[in-house]
Amino acid sequence: MEFLKDGSAGYLINHLARVFARGLTTRIKPLGLTTGTFPALLELWETDGLTQKDLVTRLDIEQATMANTLSRMERDGMILRRRDPADGRSQRVFLTERARALREPAIAAAQAENEAALAGLTLEERDQLVALMRKALAGETPG
């Protein structure tokens, strides 16, 4: 069976993800943000005070990668880490005022990138694409 990259869902999704990441990078860089910190910020804007473990689970990334990301975010004045009063072994991650103030412009930048990257699709096609991606992710097996 012949492999055609233009018929491969994995290849196409990976390529599209790179297109989105490149565009998002351009849009959020003036805000002092990177595509590495943006997913963590999205989670913390939704639920401030998560643990590092919570972020690793929600973002499906390696523990070491999350630790490095949080260290950069702390250095850049985006987060503060505080001991969890219920479990002294873990720390909770809280947004600084600086990071909270970036929520609206950063989300506007992401929405603008979504709009630009999907400009060739109708609204119905965009909704269908998102629904299909959610469906594929829902069937994902852990590990």
N, CA, C and O atoms as CSV, one atom per row, in Angstrom:
chain,resi,resn,atom,element,x,y,z
A,1,MET,N,N,0.843,-1.177,0.000
A,1,MET,CA,C,0.000,0.000,0.000
A,1,MET,C,C,0.892,1.245,0.000
A,1,MET,O,O,1.809,1.359,0.813
A,2,GLU,N,N,0.621,2.151,-0.895
A,2,GLU,CA,C,1.421,3.362,-1.034
A,2,GLU,C,C,1.015,4.405,0.006
A,2,GLU,O,O,-0.168,4.594,0.288
A,3,PHE,N,N,2.021,5.079,0.570
A,3,PHE,CA,C,1.763,6.148,1.536
A,3,PHE,C,C,1.788,7.480,0.806
A,3,PHE,O,O,2.778,7.830,0.164
A,4,LEU,N,N,0.706,8.207,0.908
A,4,LEU,CA,C,0.622,9.537,0.316
A,4,LEU,C,C,0.458,10.541,1.448
A,4,LEU,O,O,-0.548,10.538,2.157
A,5,LYS,N,N,1.458,11.398,1.608
A,5,LYS,CA,C,1.405,12.339,2.729
A,5,LYS,C,C,0.184,13.240,2.660
A,5,LYS,O,O,-0.369,13.603,3.698
A,6,ASP,N,N,-0.250,13.610,1.462
A,6,ASP,CA,C,-1.425,14.479,1.342
A,6,ASP,C,C,-2.734,13.751,1.641
A,6,ASP,O,O,-3.798,14.370,1.666
A,7,GLY,N,N,-2.659,12.451,1.866
A,7,GLY,CA,C,-3.822,11.678,2.273
A,7,GLY,C,C,-3.703,11.182,3.696
A,7,GLY,O,O,-4.553,10.427,4.168
A,8,SER,N,N,-2.654,11.600,4.386
A,8,SER,CA,C,-2.396,11.160,5.750
A,8,SER,C,C,-2.922,12.185,6.752
A,8,SER,O,O,-2.460,13.325,6.780
A,9,ALA,N,N,-3.887,11.776,7.571
A,9,ALA,CA,C,-4.436,12.675,8.589
A,9,ALA,C,C,-3.337,13.168,9.524
A,9,ALA,O,O,-3.293,14.351,9.861
A,10,GLY,N,N,-2.453,12.271,9.943
A,10,GLY,CA,C,-1.382,12.650,10.857
A,10,GLY,C,C,-0.454,13.694,10.262
A,10,GLY,O,O,-0.110,14.678,10.916
A,11,TYR,N,N,-0.053,13.474,9.019
A,11,TYR,CA,C,0.831,14.428,8.352
A,11,TYR,C,C,0.140,15.784,8.215
A,11,TYR,O,O,0.731,16.818,8.526
A,12,LEU,N,N,-1.099,15.779,7.753
A,12,LEU,CA,C,-1.819,17.033,7.524
A,12,LEU,C,C,-2.088,17.782,8.827
A,12,LEU,O,O,-1.942,19.003,8.876
A,13,ILE,N,N,-2.477,17.070,9.876
A,13,ILE,CA,C,-2.736,17.725,11.168
A,13,ILE,C,C,-1.446,18.303,11.721
A,13,ILE,O,O,-1.443,19.413,12.254
A,14,ASN,N,N,-0.349,17.562,11.602
A,14,ASN,CA,C,0.936,18.057,12.067
A,14,ASN,C,C,1.346,19.315,11.300
A,14,ASN,O,O,1.826,20.281,11.894
A,15,HIS,N,N,1.157,19.300,9.998
A,15,HIS,CA,C,1.491,20.470,9.175
A,15,HIS,C,C,0.612,21.666,9.565
A,15,HIS,O,O,1.103,22.786,9.713
A,16,LEU,N,N,-0.681,21.415,9.726
A,16,LEU,CA,C,-1.597,22.488,10.115
A,16,LEU,C,C,-1.233,23.039,11.493
A,16,LEU,O,O,-1.317,24.246,11.724
A,17,ALA,N,N,-0.832,22.164,12.398
A,17,ALA,CA,C,-0.423,22.615,13.737
A,17,ALA,C,C,0.785,23.534,13.641
A,17,ALA,O,O,0.867,24.526,14.366
A,18,ARG,N,N,1.724,23.214,12.752
A,18,ARG,CA,C,2.892,24.086,12.576
A,18,ARG,C,C,2.492,25.436,11.996
A,18,ARG,O,O,3.042,26.466,12.384
A,19,VAL,N,N,1.539,25.437,11.070
A,19,VAL,CA,C,1.036,26.701,10.500
A,19,VAL,C,C,0.417,27.555,11.603
A,19,VAL,O,O,0.704,28.747,11.710
A,20,PHE,N,N,-0.437,26.933,12.424
A,20,PHE,CA,C,-1.057,27.650,13.537
A,20,PHE,C,C,0.007,28.176,14.503
A,20,PHE,O,O,-0.046,29.334,14.919
A,21,ALA,N,N,0.966,27.329,14.857
A,21,ALA,CA,C,2.001,27.721,15.826
A,21,ALA,C,C,2.828,28.891,15.298
A,21,ALA,O,O,3.132,29.824,16.040
A,22,ARG,N,N,3.188,28.842,14.024
A,22,ARG,CA,C,3.982,29.932,13.437
A,22,ARG,C,C,3.191,31.251,13.476
A,22,ARG,O,O,3.726,32.294,13.851
A,23,GLY,N,N,1.926,31.186,13.088
A,23,GLY,CA,C,1.090,32.391,13.108
A,23,GLY,C,C,0.852,32.905,14.512
A,23,GLY,O,O,0.895,34.111,14.754
A,24,LEU,N,N,0.599,31.988,15.444
A,24,LEU,CA,C,0.363,32.394,16.830
A,24,LEU,C,C,1.624,33.013,17.423
A,24,LEU,O,O,1.548,34.004,18.149
A,25,THR,N,N,2.773,32.437,17.118
A,25,THR,CA,C,4.042,32.987,17.606
A,25,THR,C,C,4.182,34.450,17.199
A,25,THR,O,O,4.536,35.300,18.016
A,26,THR,N,N,3.905,34.730,15.945
A,26,THR,CA,C,4.006,36.101,15.437
A,26,THR,C,C,3.055,37.034,16.174
A,26,THR,O,O,3.399,38.184,16.449
A,27,ARG,N,N,1.870,36.547,16.491
A,27,ARG,CA,C,0.853,37.391,17.119
A,27,ARG,C,C,1.079,37.613,18.621
A,27,ARG,O,O,0.749,38.680,19.139
A,28,ILE,N,N,1.639,36.616,19.325
A,28,ILE,CA,C,1.781,36.763,20.780
A,28,ILE,C,C,3.175,37.213,21.207
A,28,ILE,O,O,3.368,37.607,22.357
A,29,LYS,N,N,4.128,37.161,20.318
A,29,LYS,CA,C,5.488,37.592,20.667
A,29,LYS,C,C,5.520,39.036,21.163
A,29,LYS,O,O,6.219,39.317,22.137
A,30,PRO,N,N,4.783,39.976,20.529
A,30,PRO,CA,C,4.782,41.350,21.047
A,30,PRO,C,C,4.227,41.468,22.473
A,30,PRO,O,O,4.486,42.457,23.159
A,31,LEU,N,N,3.468,40.463,22.918
A,31,LEU,CA,C,2.935,40.458,24.280
A,31,LEU,C,C,3.939,39.873,25.277
A,31,LEU,O,O,3.695,39.860,26.484
A,32,GLY,N,N,5.069,39.389,24.758
A,32,GLY,CA,C,6.066,38.758,25.613
A,32,GLY,C,C,5.749,37.302,25.899
A,32,GLY,O,O,6.256,36.730,26.865
A,33,LEU,N,N,4.906,36.693,25.056
A,33,LEU,CA,C,4.498,35.303,25.253
A,33,LEU,C,C,5.102,34.412,24.178
A,33,LEU,O,O,5.512,34.879,23.115
A,34,THR,N,N,5.149,33.115,24.482
A,34,THR,CA,C,5.609,32.122,23.522
A,34,THR,C,C,4.569,31.017,23.410
A,34,THR,O,O,3.688,30.883,24.260
A,35,THR,N,N,4.686,30.231,22.350
A,35,THR,CA,C,3.762,29.103,22.200
A,35,THR,C,C,4.039,28.024,23.248
A,35,THR,O,O,3.197,27.154,23.469
A,36,GLY,N,N,5.204,28.067,23.895
A,36,GLY,CA,C,5.493,27.124,24.977
A,36,GLY,C,C,4.742,27.443,26.252
A,36,GLY,O,O,4.327,26.537,26.974
A,37,THR,N,N,4.565,28.726,26.536
A,37,THR,CA,C,3.872,29.121,27.767
A,37,THR,C,C,2.365,29.288,27.565
A,37,THR,O,O,1.594,29.218,28.522
A,38,PHE,N,N,1.956,29.508,26.330
A,38,PHE,CA,C,0.548,29.815,26.063
A,38,PHE,C,C,-0.421,28.730,26.558
A,38,PHE,O,O,-1.426,29.070,27.182
A,39,PRO,N,N,-0.160,27.437,26.304
A,39,PRO,CA,C,-1.096,26.421,26.809
A,39,PRO,C,C,-1.228,26.423,28.333
A,39,PRO,O,O,-2.327,26.246,28.860
A,40,ALA,N,N,-0.118,26.622,29.040
A,40,ALA,CA,C,-0.182,26.676,30.511
A,40,ALA,C,C,-0.996,27.883,30.958
A,40,ALA,O,O,-1.789,27.797,31.895
A,41,LEU,N,N,-0.796,29.001,30.284
A,41,LEU,CA,C,-1.583,30.191,30.615
A,41,LEU,C,C,-3.067,29.953,30.385
A,41,LEU,O,O,-3.891,30.348,31.209
A,42,LEU,N,N,-3.417,29.312,29.276
A,42,LEU,CA,C,-4.833,29.016,29.008
A,42,LEU,C,C,-5.449,28.209,30.157
A,42,LEU,O,O,-6.563,28.491,30.600
A,43,GLU,N,N,-4.712,27.210,30.628
A,43,GLU,CA,C,-5.214,26.392,31.741
A,43,GLU,C,C,-5.336,27.206,33.020
A,43,GLU,O,O,-6.324,27.089,33.746
A,44,LEU,N,N,-4.329,28.033,33.294
A,44,LEU,CA,C,-4.346,28.831,34.522
A,44,LEU,C,C,-5.356,29.966,34.451
A,44,LEU,O,O,-5.922,30.335,35.480
A,45,TRP,N,N,-5.601,30.531,33.279
A,45,TRP,CA,C,-6.655,31.542,33.147
A,45,TRP,C,C,-8.007,30.921,33.434
A,45,TRP,O,O,-8.904,31.585,33.954
A,46,GLU,N,N,-8.154,29.653,33.098
A,46,GLU,CA,C,-9.407,28.937,33.359
A,46,GLU,C,C,-9.523,28.529,34.825
A,46,GLU,O,O,-10.586,28.659,35.432
A,47,THR,N,N,-8.396,28.025,35.399
A,47,THR,CA,C,-8.382,27.555,36.785
A,47,THR,C,C,-7.044,27.928,37.409
A,47,THR,O,O,-6.070,27.186,37.281
A,48,ASP,N,N,-6.994,29.052,38.072
A,48,ASP,CA,C,-5.760,29.490,38.725
A,48,ASP,C,C,-5.506,28.606,39.945
A,48,ASP,O,O,-6.445,28.132,40.585
A,49,GLY,N,N,-4.227,28.389,40.260
A,49,GLY,CA,C,-3.881,27.625,41.453
A,49,GLY,C,C,-3.750,26.132,41.222
A,49,GLY,O,O,-3.816,25.353,42.172
A,50,LEU,N,N,-3.563,25.718,39.968
A,50,LEU,CA,C,-3.348,24.302,39.684
A,50,LEU,C,C,-1.963,23.884,40.173
A,50,LEU,O,O,-1.093,24.727,40.391
A,51,THR,N,N,-1.766,22.589,40.342
A,51,THR,CA,C,-0.434,22.075,40.648
A,51,THR,C,C,0.294,21.787,39.339
A,51,THR,O,O,-0.314,21.739,38.270
A,52,GLN,N,N,1.591,21.599,39.446
A,52,GLN,CA,C,2.374,21.236,38.267
A,52,GLN,C,C,1.845,19.922,37.690
A,52,GLN,O,O,1.747,19.766,36.473
A,53,LYS,N,N,1.510,18.992,38.564
A,53,LYS,CA,C,0.976,17.696,38.122
A,53,LYS,C,C,-0.337,17.888,37.360
A,53,LYS,O,O,-0.565,17.237,36.340
A,54,ASP,N,N,-1.205,18.788,37.856
A,54,ASP,CA,C,-2.465,19.086,37.151
A,54,ASP,C,C,-2.169,19.570,35.735
A,54,ASP,O,O,-2.811,19.140,34.777
A,55,LEU,N,N,-1.199,20.463,35.612
A,55,LEU,CA,C,-0.848,21.018,34.300
A,55,LEU,C,C,-0.280,19.947,33.376
A,55,LEU,O,O,-0.609,19.910,32.190
A,56,VAL,N,N,0.565,19.085,33.908
A,56,VAL,CA,C,1.123,17.984,33.114
A,56,VAL,C,C,0.001,17.114,32.563
A,56,VAL,O,O,0.008,16.747,31.388
A,57,THR,N,N,-0.956,16.791,33.415
A,57,THR,CA,C,-2.076,15.943,33.002
A,57,THR,C,C,-2.958,16.650,31.983
A,57,THR,O,O,-3.296,16.071,30.951
A,58,ARG,N,N,-3.330,17.880,32.259
A,58,ARG,CA,C,-4.230,18.618,31.361
A,58,ARG,C,C,-3.603,18.888,30.001
A,58,ARG,O,O,-4.291,18.868,28.981
A,59,LEU,N,N,-2.299,19.142,29.983
A,59,LEU,CA,C,-1.626,19.498,28.734
A,59,LEU,C,C,-0.978,18.302,28.045
A,59,LEU,O,O,-0.511,18.410,26.911
A,60,ASP,N,N,-0.951,17.165,28.734
A,60,ASP,CA,C,-0.384,15.938,28.168
A,60,ASP,C,C,1.050,16.156,27.693
A,60,ASP,O,O,1.402,15.852,26.554
A,61,ILE,N,N,1.868,16.695,28.607
A,61,ILE,CA,C,3.283,16.899,28.303
A,61,ILE,C,C,4.131,16.272,29.396
A,61,ILE,O,O,3.625,15.902,30.455
A,62,GLU,N,N,5.407,16.157,29.134
A,62,GLU,CA,C,6.333,15.556,30.097
A,62,GLU,C,C,6.518,16.447,31.321
A,62,GLU,O,O,6.459,17.673,31.229
A,63,GLN,N,N,6.739,15.819,32.447
A,63,GLN,CA,C,6.956,16.525,33.706
A,63,GLN,C,C,8.134,17.509,33.588
A,63,GLN,O,O,8.040,18.655,34.030
A,64,ALA,N,N,9.237,17.049,32.991
A,64,ALA,CA,C,10.431,17.902,32.870
A,64,ALA,C,C,10.147,19.124,31.997
A,64,ALA,O,O,10.622,20.221,32.289
A,65,THR,N,N,9.385,18.936,30.943
A,65,THR,CA,C,9.029,20.056,30.059
A,65,THR,C,C,8.194,21.075,30.815
A,65,THR,O,O,8.404,22.281,30.680
A,66,MET,N,N,7.238,20.587,31.618
A,66,MET,CA,C,6.387,21.491,32.390
A,66,MET,C,C,7.212,22.219,33.436
A,66,MET,O,O,7.006,23.412,33.661
A,67,ALA,N,N,8.137,21.528,34.076
A,67,ALA,CA,C,8.984,22.166,35.089
A,67,ALA,C,C,9.798,23.300,34.457
A,67,ALA,O,O,9.908,24.382,35.032
A,68,ASN,N,N,10.360,23.054,33.288
A,68,ASN,CA,C,11.129,24.095,32.591
A,68,ASN,C,C,10.246,25.263,32.182
A,68,ASN,O,O,10.640,26.421,32.314
A,69,THR,N,N,9.051,24.960,31.686
A,69,THR,CA,C,8.109,26.005,31.278
A,69,THR,C,C,7.737,26.878,32.467
A,69,THR,O,O,7.733,28.104,32.363
A,70,LEU,N,N,7.426,26.252,33.597
A,70,LEU,CA,C,7.060,27.011,34.794
A,70,LEU,C,C,8.227,27.839,35.315
A,70,LEU,O,O,8.027,28.947,35.814
A,71,SER,N,N,9.429,27.318,35.206
A,71,SER,CA,C,10.607,28.089,35.637
A,71,SER,C,C,10.760,29.348,34.786
A,71,SER,O,O,11.045,30.425,35.311
A,72,ARG,N,N,10.570,29.212,33.476
A,72,ARG,CA,C,10.637,30.386,32.591
A,72,ARG,C,C,9.518,31.373,32.916
A,72,ARG,O,O,9.739,32.584,32.940
A,73,MET,N,N,8.320,30.852,33.163
A,73,MET,CA,C,7.188,31.716,33.476
A,73,MET,C,C,7.407,32.454,34.788
A,73,MET,O,O,7.044,33.624,34.918
A,74,GLU,N,N,8.003,31.768,35.762
A,74,GLU,CA,C,8.303,32.408,37.045
A,74,GLU,C,C,9.367,33.491,36.858
A,74,GLU,O,O,9.237,34.596,37.385
A,75,ARG,N,N,10.409,33.167,36.109
A,75,ARG,CA,C,11.477,34.133,35.812
A,75,ARG,C,C,10.920,35.381,35.115
A,75,ARG,O,O,11.360,36.500,35.379
A,76,ASP,N,N,9.943,35.170,34.219
A,76,ASP,CA,C,9.358,36.268,33.449
A,76,ASP,C,C,8.236,37.001,34.177
A,76,ASP,O,O,7.587,37.875,33.602
A,77,GLY,N,N,8.008,36.645,35.442
A,77,GLY,CA,C,7.010,37.342,36.242
A,77,GLY,C,C,5.573,37.004,35.892
A,77,GLY,O,O,4.671,37.815,36.099
A,78,MET,N,N,5.356,35.800,35.358
A,78,MET,CA,C,4.004,35.381,34.963
A,78,MET,C,C,3.285,34.589,36.059
A,78,MET,O,O,2.060,34.625,36.170
A,79,ILE,N,N,4.069,33.881,36.858
A,79,ILE,CA,C,3.466,33.012,37.888
A,79,ILE,C,C,4.219,33.136,39.210
A,79,ILE,O,O,5.362,33.590,39.272
A,80,LEU,N,N,3.526,32.712,40.256
A,80,LEU,CA,C,4.110,32.529,41.583
A,80,LEU,C,C,3.778,31.103,41.999
A,80,LEU,O,O,2.689,30.602,41.718
A,81,ARG,N,N,4.724,30.454,42.672
A,81,ARG,CA,C,4.458,29.105,43.179
A,81,ARG,C,C,4.380,29.180,44.692
A,81,ARG,O,O,5.215,29.794,45.356
A,82,ARG,N,N,3.345,28.529,45.215
A,82,ARG,CA,C,3.152,28.498,46.671
A,82,ARG,C,C,2.886,27.063,47.116
A,82,ARG,O,O,2.231,26.289,46.418
A,83,ARG,N,N,3.404,26.732,48.283
A,83,ARG,CA,C,3.151,25.394,48.846
A,83,ARG,C,C,1.652,25.170,48.993
A,83,ARG,O,O,0.908,26.067,49.387
A,84,ASP,N,N,1.236,23.977,48.674
A,84,ASP,CA,C,-0.167,23.594,48.841
A,84,ASP,C,C,-0.406,23.368,50.328
A,84,ASP,O,O,0.244,22.513,50.930
A,85,PRO,N,N,-1.338,24.128,50.941
A,85,PRO,CA,C,-1.565,23.963,52.384
A,85,PRO,C,C,-2.065,22.562,52.757
A,85,PRO,O,O,-1.846,22.103,53.878
A,86,ALA,N,N,-2.728,21.892,51.829
A,86,ALA,CA,C,-3.247,20.557,52.105
A,86,ALA,C,C,-2.203,19.471,51.884
A,86,ALA,O,O,-2.324,18.374,52.430
A,87,ASP,N,N,-1.170,19.771,51.080
A,87,ASP,CA,C,-0.128,18.792,50.772
A,87,ASP,C,C,1.191,19.536,50.617
A,87,ASP,O,O,1.490,20.067,49.547
A,88,GLY,N,N,1.976,19.572,51.682
A,88,GLY,CA,C,3.219,20.320,51.691
A,88,GLY,C,C,4.244,19.878,50.670
A,88,GLY,O,O,5.213,20.596,50.420
A,89,ARG,N,N,4.050,18.696,50.066
A,89,ARG,CA,C,4.994,18.209,49.060
A,89,ARG,C,C,4.768,18.860,47.700
A,89,ARG,O,O,5.677,18.879,46.870
A,90,SER,N,N,3.587,19.387,47.461
A,90,SER,CA,C,3.310,19.964,46.143
A,90,SER,C,C,3.141,21.479,46.235
A,90,SER,O,O,2.888,22.045,47.298
A,91,GLN,N,N,3.289,22.093,45.087
A,91,GLN,CA,C,3.130,23.542,44.991
A,91,GLN,C,C,1.983,23.858,44.047
A,91,GLN,O,O,1.722,23.133,43.087
A,92,ARG,N,N,1.318,24.940,44.338
A,92,ARG,CA,C,0.259,25.448,43.466
A,92,ARG,C,C,0.827,26.601,42.662
A,92,ARG,O,O,1.675,27.355,43.140
A,93,VAL,N,N,0.349,26.725,41.442
A,93,VAL,CA,C,0.841,27.741,40.512
A,93,VAL,C,C,-0.236,28.807,40.371
A,93,VAL,O,O,-1.375,28.515,40.005
A,94,PHE,N,N,0.139,30.044,40.667
A,94,PHE,CA,C,-0.803,31.162,40.588
A,94,PHE,C,C,-0.301,32.216,39.606
A,94,PHE,O,O,0.894,32.498,39.522
A,95,LEU,N,N,-1.232,32.778,38.879
A,95,LEU,CA,C,-0.902,33.844,37.930
A,95,LEU,C,C,-0.613,35.148,38.651
A,95,LEU,O,O,-1.211,35.450,39.684
A,96,THR,N,N,0.300,35.905,38.099
A,96,THR,CA,C,0.551,37.257,38.596
A,96,THR,C,C,-0.430,38.206,37.910
A,96,THR,O,O,-1.104,37.833,36.951
A,97,GLU,N,N,-0.499,39.418,38.407
A,97,GLU,CA,C,-1.345,40.430,37.763
A,97,GLU,C,C,-0.917,40.641,36.318
A,97,GLU,O,O,-1.754,40.834,35.436
A,98,ARG,N,N,0.381,40.604,36.085
A,98,ARG,CA,C,0.898,40.767,34.720
A,98,ARG,C,C,0.305,39.714,33.783
A,98,ARG,O,O,-0.153,40.040,32.689
A,99,ALA,N,N,0.314,38.456,34.214
A,99,ALA,CA,C,-0.216,37.370,33.388
A,99,ALA,C,C,-1.732,37.491,33.225
A,99,ALA,O,O,-2.265,37.225,32.147
A,100,ARG,N,N,-2.421,37.890,34.290
A,100,ARG,CA,C,-3.882,38.067,34.184
A,100,ARG,C,C,-4.224,39.157,33.173
A,100,ARG,O,O,-5.203,39.041,32.436
A,101,ALA,N,N,-3.418,40.213,33.141
A,101,ALA,CA,C,-3.669,41.332,32.222
A,101,ALA,C,C,-3.447,40.939,30.763
A,101,ALA,O,O,-3.944,41.612,29.860
A,102,LEU,N,N,-2.713,39.864,30.526
A,102,LEU,CA,C,-2.435,39.430,29.157
A,102,LEU,C,C,-3.527,38.522,28.587
A,102,LEU,O,O,-3.512,38.196,27.400
A,103,ARG,N,N,-4.465,38.119,29.429
A,103,ARG,CA,C,-5.489,37.162,28.990
A,103,ARG,C,C,-6.245,37.652,27.759
A,103,ARG,O,O,-6.269,36.963,26.738
A,104,GLU,N,N,-6.851,38.809,27.836
A,104,GLU,CA,C,-7.677,39.292,26.720
A,104,GLU,C,C,-6.879,39.492,25.441
A,104,GLU,O,O,-7.303,39.004,24.394
A,105,PRO,N,N,-5.725,40.199,25.472
A,105,PRO,CA,C,-4.993,40.359,24.216
A,105,PRO,C,C,-4.447,39.040,23.657
A,105,PRO,O,O,-4.372,38.867,22.440
A,106,ALA,N,N,-4.072,38.123,24.529
A,106,ALA,CA,C,-3.539,36.839,24.053
A,106,ALA,C,C,-4.638,35.988,23.425
A,106,ALA,O,O,-4.427,35.365,22.384
A,107,ILE,N,N,-5.792,35.961,24.047
A,107,ILE,CA,C,-6.900,35.195,23.478
A,107,ILE,C,C,-7.372,35.841,22.178
A,107,ILE,O,O,-7.721,35.135,21.231
A,108,ALA,N,N,-7.389,37.163,22.119
A,108,ALA,CA,C,-7.739,37.849,20.870
A,108,ALA,C,C,-6.749,37.478,19.762
A,108,ALA,O,O,-7.144,37.288,18.612
A,109,ALA,N,N,-5.469,37.377,20.108
A,109,ALA,CA,C,-4.449,36.988,19.130
A,109,ALA,C,C,-4.696,35.567,18.637
A,109,ALA,O,O,-4.582,35.299,17.441
A,110,ALA,N,N,-5.034,34.655,19.547
A,110,ALA,CA,C,-5.307,33.267,19.165
A,110,ALA,C,C,-6.549,33.190,18.282
A,110,ALA,O,O,-6.568,32.449,17.299
A,111,GLN,N,N,-7.575,33.943,18.626
A,111,GLN,CA,C,-8.791,33.948,17.809
A,111,GLN,C,C,-8.509,34.513,16.426
A,111,GLN,O,O,-9.032,34.007,15.433
A,112,ALA,N,N,-7.694,35.550,16.351
A,112,ALA,CA,C,-7.333,36.131,15.057
A,112,ALA,C,C,-6.554,35.121,14.222
A,112,ALA,O,O,-6.750,35.038,13.009
A,113,GLU,N,N,-5.678,34.357,14.854
A,113,GLU,CA,C,-4.919,33.339,14.121
A,113,GLU,C,C,-5.824,32.220,13.643
A,113,GLU,O,O,-5.675,31.747,12.516
A,114,ASN,N,N,-6.771,31.783,14.485
A,114,ASN,CA,C,-7.745,30.778,14.058
A,114,ASN,C,C,-8.502,31.269,12.832
A,114,ASN,O,O,-8.674,30.538,11.857
A,115,GLU,N,N,-8.946,32.504,12.897
A,115,GLU,CA,C,-9.696,33.109,11.795
A,115,GLU,C,C,-8.857,33.136,10.515
A,115,GLU,O,O,-9.339,32.763,9.446
A,116,ALA,N,N,-7.617,33.573,10.627
A,116,ALA,CA,C,-6.744,33.681,9.456
A,116,ALA,C,C,-6.414,32.305,8.874
A,116,ALA,O,O,-6.463,32.112,7.659
A,117,ALA,N,N,-6.082,31.356,9.740
A,117,ALA,CA,C,-5.677,30.032,9.264
A,117,ALA,C,C,-6.835,29.263,8.635
A,117,ALA,O,O,-6.626,28.422,7.761
A,118,LEU,N,N,-8.046,29.550,9.079
A,118,LEU,CA,C,-9.215,28.818,8.560
A,118,LEU,C,C,-10.069,29.675,7.626
A,118,LEU,O,O,-11.229,29.355,7.366
A,119,ALA,N,N,-9.493,30.754,7.128
A,119,ALA,CA,C,-10.242,31.689,6.279
A,119,ALA,C,C,-10.831,31.026,5.039
A,119,ALA,O,O,-11.848,31.492,4.525
A,120,GLY,N,N,-10.230,29.966,4.553
A,120,GLY,CA,C,-10.725,29.288,3.354
A,120,GLY,C,C,-11.882,28.343,3.606
A,120,GLY,O,O,-12.391,27.727,2.670
A,121,LEU,N,N,-12.307,28.218,4.859
A,121,LEU,CA,C,-13.411,27.327,5.205
A,121,LEU,C,C,-14.656,28.130,5.548
A,121,LEU,O,O,-14.571,29.250,6.053
A,122,THR,N,N,-15.803,27.546,5.267
A,122,THR,CA,C,-17.051,28.170,5.693
A,122,THR,C,C,-17.198,27.981,7.197
A,122,THR,O,O,-16.482,27.177,7.794
A,123,LEU,N,N,-18.113,28.710,7.810
A,123,LEU,CA,C,-18.370,28.550,9.245
A,123,LEU,C,C,-18.769,27.110,9.561
A,123,LEU,O,O,-18.329,26.542,10.561
A,124,GLU,N,N,-19.593,26.535,8.714
A,124,GLU,CA,C,-20.033,25.149,8.912
A,124,GLU,C,C,-18.841,24.186,8.823
A,124,GLU,O,O,-18.745,23.248,9.614
A,125,GLU,N,N,-17.941,24.413,7.873
A,125,GLU,CA,C,-16.761,23.557,7.739
A,125,GLU,C,C,-15.838,23.702,8.946
A,125,GLU,O,O,-15.254,22.717,9.397
A,126,ARG,N,N,-15.698,24.916,9.473
A,126,ARG,CA,C,-14.872,25.134,10.663
A,126,ARG,C,C,-15.444,24.366,11.847
A,126,ARG,O,O,-14.720,23.680,12.569
A,127,ASP,N,N,-16.759,24.491,12.036
A,127,ASP,CA,C,-17.414,23.773,13.133
A,127,ASP,C,C,-17.241,22.267,12.973
A,127,ASP,O,O,-17.014,21.553,13.949
A,128,GLN,N,N,-17.349,21.795,11.745
A,128,GLN,CA,C,-17.202,20.366,11.471
A,128,GLN,C,C,-15.763,19.913,11.753
A,128,GLN,O,O,-15.549,18.855,12.344
A,129,LEU,N,N,-14.795,20.702,11.335
A,129,LEU,CA,C,-13.390,20.374,11.586
A,129,LEU,C,C,-13.121,20.269,13.086
A,129,LEU,O,O,-12.502,19.309,13.545
A,130,VAL,N,N,-13.582,21.247,13.836
A,130,VAL,CA,C,-13.381,21.241,15.290
A,130,VAL,C,C,-14.083,20.040,15.917
A,130,VAL,O,O,-13.522,19.382,16.793
A,131,ALA,N,N,-15.299,19.754,15.477
A,131,ALA,CA,C,-16.051,18.608,16.012
A,131,ALA,C,C,-15.323,17.300,15.719
A,131,ALA,O,O,-15.254,16.425,16.583
A,132,LEU,N,N,-14.786,17.158,14.527
A,132,LEU,CA,C,-14.066,15.933,14.173
A,132,LEU,C,C,-12.772,15.790,14.970
A,132,LEU,O,O,-12.412,14.685,15.378
A,133,MET,N,N,-12.076,16.896,15.191
A,133,MET,CA,C,-10.857,16.830,16.001
A,133,MET,C,C,-11.194,16.440,17.438
A,133,MET,O,O,-10.497,15.625,18.041
A,134,ARG,N,N,-12.257,17.020,17.983
A,134,ARG,CA,C,-12.680,16.658,19.349
A,134,ARG,C,C,-13.026,15.172,19.426
A,134,ARG,O,O,-12.670,14.492,20.388
A,135,LYS,N,N,-13.719,14.680,18.410
A,135,LYS,CA,C,-14.116,13.272,18.375
A,135,LYS,C,C,-12.886,12.368,18.323
A,135,LYS,O,O,-12.818,11.362,19.029
A,136,ALA,N,N,-11.923,12.727,17.492
A,136,ALA,CA,C,-10.690,11.932,17.403
A,136,ALA,C,C,-9.940,11.960,18.733
A,136,ALA,O,O,-9.436,10.928,19.174
A,137,LEU,N,N,-9.859,13.111,19.372
A,137,LEU,CA,C,-9.173,13.222,20.658
A,137,LEU,C,C,-9.904,12.473,21.762
A,137,LEU,O,O,-9.266,11.937,22.667
A,138,ALA,N,N,-11.226,12.427,21.704
A,138,ALA,CA,C,-12.005,11.720,22.715
A,138,ALA,C,C,-11.725,10.217,22.655
A,138,ALA,O,O,-11.826,9.527,23.668
A,139,GLY,N,N,-11.379,9.717,21.485
A,139,GLY,CA,C,-11.081,8.295,21.318
A,139,GLY,C,C,-9.633,7.952,21.570
A,139,GLY,O,O,-9.226,6.798,21.431
A,140,GLU,N,N,-8.843,8.966,21.947
A,140,GLU,CA,C,-7.411,8.796,22.191
A,140,GLU,C,C,-7.194,7.843,23.358
A,140,GLU,O,O,-7.901,7.898,24.364
A,141,THR,N,N,-6.209,6.973,23.205
A,141,THR,CA,C,-5.872,6.082,24.306
A,141,THR,C,C,-4.676,6.652,25.061
A,141,THR,O,O,-3.713,7.099,24.438
A,142,PRO,N,N,-4.721,6.646,26.382
A,142,PRO,CA,C,-3.620,7.215,27.165
A,142,PRO,C,C,-2.321,6.446,26.948
A,142,PRO,O,O,-2.313,5.246,26.676
A,143,GLY,N,N,-1.215,7.196,27.080
A,143,GLY,CA,C,0.083,6.554,27.025
A,143,GLY,C,C,0.773,6.920,25.801
A,143,GLY,O,O,1.896,6.474,25.568
